[in-house]
């Protein structure tokens, strides 16, 4: 999977310990990686799957 042009941002839930970065500026994919291992593996989700995950995590 080519992630050229990905704009990575730190999750707002990471607090002072960066641990998760998300790139959601690419067409058709949302990529997630460990900020402490930026050359390591990347998880890739469809935008709808990612949105569903985030919605469920936000629920009280």
N, C-alpha and C positions, 0 to 999 in steps of 0.2 A: 504494500500500500504506500503510495507516495503522499507524504505529508509536507511537500514543499509549499512554502507560503503560509504554513500554520502560524497563527498568532496565539501564543500560549498565555494564559492568565492563571493566577493562583486562585483557588477556591476561596470564597469569602468565609467559608467554614473552617479553613485551616488555622485561623488565628495567627499567633506569633510563630507557630512552627509550620512553615511551608511543608506541605506533604502531597498535595494533589494539584495538578495543573490541567486545565481544560483548553482545548482549541476547538472552537465552534464556528470558525469563520470559513470553513471549507465546504463546498457543495456536497450534500448527501452524507456527511460523516461528522461525528463529534468524537474527538480523540481525547483520551485521558492518560496521564502519565504521573509517575512519582517524581516530584521536584528534586528529590535527593539523588535520583539516578536518571538524569535526562537523556542519557544514551541507551537506557534500558528499554524494556518492552512497553508497548503502547496498547491500550485497549481501545477498540473502535466500536461505536454504536451508530445506529441510524438516528437522525434527529428525533423521530417520534419515540423511539425506545428510550433515549436519553431524557426527553421531556417527561415521559411516564415515570422514570426512575426518580427524577428530581421532585416531581409532584408528590410521589409517595413518601419520600424522605422528609419533605416539608410538613407532612401531616402530623398533628399532635398525637 
